[in-house]
């Protein structure tokens, strides 16, 4: 059964193209976490690179949640991979104020196909053996990153983007392959960092290259009398192969709104506005637009 999970980048960073409020305050974070617990959200997604996110979560308390974090790229200057990975994870666990991580994902899994890949895998398996990490996985941006990675046959989780514009993983058979391999699918970017939620006139000029996509999207929303938030959530939940849908929020009000809109499916027939242009679907490329 597909479940909602809470992304926590906003708790440690000023995150998201549509975010006009900045980093979420500690008090607001505590309210969001408390409500998440109340409505049955069971998974928190964070990362070492998410600024103060882990520390903030440790302060407000994560009892009752499964906490997944992400390991950053291992610097070329590191001479002992196992020791470096163990130290990073120990510090992560300390900041989160937990006894172990429920999941540890690689933020740059391409390193597995580089000369020190075997050392990284050994370090991850050592963490599992020491019961410091329950599950290991990868966080990826494109299907091409899976080539070679799945051959290692050690991963429990794959986190990837999935939204009405970026449908590569579902359409190209990767979801089916992952499910058949017993790997959990965690999706993110349901709102494309908030771009899909913005009113048509407020979409930044640099995205006008894809003007026909925005026009069709907003025309469809108007014709179906549905908000972009509800439409994005309904699409995210439309593929039952997905185990967790990770959403980030800037306020308790946003989380309450999301919760209300995930209760019922309205059986929408979505417009085909899928796109494979990585300058649009991969937010890490937006700085070059």
Order of alpha helices (4+ residues) and beta strands (2+ residues): beta-alpha-alpha-beta-alpha-beta-alpha-beta-alpha-beta-beta-alpha-alpha-beta-alpha-alpha-beta-alpha-alpha
